Amino acid sequence: MKIFANSIILSMLLLIGCGNDSIPLLMNEPGNDYQKIISAEEGNIRFEIWTTGNDTLMTGYNRVGFKVFENNTEKTTGFVKFYAKMFHFTSSEFHATPVEPQYNYDPALGMFAGYIIMLMPSDTSSRWYGYYNFNDELSIDSANFDVGWDTKTKFKIFTDISAQLSYLITMTSPVDPVRGLNDFSCLLHESPDFVDFTQVNSANMFLTPKLDSLNHTSDGNVNPVYLGGGIYRGKVNFDLSGGWKVYDSIYYNNRCITQNGTPYIYFD
């Protein structure tokens, strides 16, 4: 039952953050302009992380691009792999966070493009460390970086107890829901231990939005389907005002992985 205990602990940490010294939320909305937010250097090697809308990585989904330099010459072919782990207090135990499986070079962007999902903000007692790899040829290990806390971030962790696997739903929209039809998009990751995460691209999702205050369920919803980039897209209809719970029943590998309680995302 260790995986179940780990999921409970991590869920609690996601709710409370990692302490009172979290980097505050930056209210910038994501845009199309990327700015450099992290630089990791060792000898003649440099990795840079660029993102949109903020001057740091934030909890939740981050669109990012990597730049790689050797002897100040920029790499424009190959791939980047990135791994991030957080150590709490003085403990040697750590957890990781979902990232793009491999960042490939995007000539239009001029960077190795993808996403990073940050589960928690950093603070004075809990710190994130990045592990960078280019083409299995160049690497930098254990480079500290900061993460801010976005109060609009929506996660849901749930466990398939019989399979001893945990899952993470990360919402990307709606950020500010409106009455009526909204885009619904999310990513799904699987983990046996919160150290290794696998992007799930072939699940079937079925949405049921409920407004508990009126015992009401909306019509006209569109179940999310996988469209690439790790993201499932659908539609959700908030046809009345109030706080909505969007239940997501998920089937993967010919089994219902939400049988121990259907997870929901709350919107108000």
C-alpha positions, -999 to 999 in steps of 0.1 A, spaced: 0 0 0 31 23 -2 19 38 -35 -15 47 -19 3 63 10 26 82 -13 -3 95 -33 -21 107 -2 10 125 11 17 142 -22 -19 152 -26 -18 169 8 15 187 -2 -1 199 -34 -30 214 -14 -8 232 12 23 239 -9 57 233 7 57 260 33 51 297 38 80 309 18 67 300 -17 75 322 -45 43 343 -51 20 339 -80 28 360 -111 -4 371 -127 10 373 -163 -11 354 -187 8 330 -211 15 345 -245 35 337 -276 67 355 -265 93 333 -248 118 346 -223 148 330 -207 141 320 -171 168 294 -162 204 290 -172 225 260 -161 262 261 -168 291 237 -163 325 243 -180 319 250 -217 283 237 -217 251 257 -211 215 248 -210 188 275 -210 150 271 -203 126 296 -219 89 299 -213 60 322 -219 42 347 -196 63 343 -165 98 349 -153 100 316 -135 85 281 -139 51 279 -122 31 251 -106 11 233 -133 17 231 -170 45 252 -185 52 255 -222 90 256 -225 119 256 -250 154 245 -243 186 261 -258 219 242 -257 253 257 -261 288 241 -263 317 266 -265 290 293 -270 278 275 -302 241 268 -302 228 233 -310 201 231 -336 197 193 -342 192 163 -319 171 162 -287 171 173 -251 160 152 -221 152 168 -187 145 154 -153 135 174 -122 135 162 -86 125 179 -53 142 172 -20 122 181 11 140 195 42 172 175 49 157 141 38 174 121 11 140 110 -2 127 129 -32 99 130 -57 100 140 -94 75 156 -117 61 149 -152 80 163 -182 80 160 -219 95 125 -227 119 141 -252 123 177 -264 129 177 -302 142 208 -321 115 231 -335 130 252 -362 101 276 -362 106 282 -324 144 280 -326 144 257 -295 139 222 -283 102 224 -275 78 207 -251 63 211 -216 73 208 -179 46 202 -152 57 214 -118 38 198 -89 50 221 -61 66 255 -56 100 257 -41 107 273 -8 135 276 18 131 240 29 122 222 -4 142 227 -35 140 216 -72 171 203 -90 173 199 -128 192 172 -147 199 181 -183 209 159 -212 216 167 -249 218 138 -274 232 116 -247 265 135 -253 263 166 -230 249 168 -195 246 189 -164 234 174 -131 218 188 -100 213 224 -110 190 242 -86 161 262 -99 130 280 -84 93 274 -90 65 298 -83 30 290 -71 1 296 -95 -32 295 -75 -52 287 -106 -33 254 -111 -56 224 -111 -43 188 -105 -60 156 -94 -41 126 -81 -59 92 -80 -48 56 -75 -57 24 -92 -52 3 -60 -54 -32 -77 -27 -22 -102 -6 -4 -76 -3 27 -99 -11 63 -93 -22 88 -119 -20 125 -123 -45 147 -142 -31 181 -150 -56 207 -164 -46 232 -190 -80 247 -196 -104 262 -187 -83 285 -165 -111 311 -161 -143 292 -168 -174 310 -181 -210 301 -181 -218 280 -211 -194 258 -232 -157 258 -223 -127 241 -238 -116 212 -216 -80 201 -219 -57 180 -197 -27 157 -196 -26 123 -179 5 107 -164 10 73 -147 35 66 -119 44 37 -97 63 58 -72 62 96 -80 98 92 -91 92 80 -127 62 93 -147 49 80 -180 28 102 -203 -5 83 -211 -16 89 -247 -43 62 -253 -68 66 -225 -106 70 -230 -121 97 -209 -158 103 -201 -169 136 -185 -198 141 -162 -201 178 -149 -223 181 -118 -236 212 -100 -242 197 -66 -261 227 -52 -289 221 -76 -284 183 -81 -279 192 -118 -259 176 -146 -253 194 -178 -257 183 -214 -237 190 -245 -203 180 -232 -177 166 -255 -155 138 -241 -117 146 -244 -97 127 -270 -59 126 -274 -47 151 -301 -10 150 -295 16 168 -274 4 149 -243 -29 167 -243 -65 155 -244 -91 180 -256 -129 182 -253 -157 205 -242 -175 210 -209 -208 229 -205 -214 250 -174 -249 259 -183 -258 274 -148 -238 296 -124 -221 279 -94 -194 255 -84 -191 226 -108 -174 192 -102 -163 177 -135 -160 139 -130 -136 121 -153 -141 83 -157 -110 69 -174 -103 37 -192 -68 26 -200 -52 -7 -210 -87 -23 -212 -95 -15 -176 -112 13 -157 -85 30 -137 -109 52 -118 -128 24 -102 -116 33 -67 -135 66 -69 -140 88 -99 -118 118 -97 -132 153 -103 -119 187 -109 -137 216 -92 -145 249 -111 -162 279 -98 
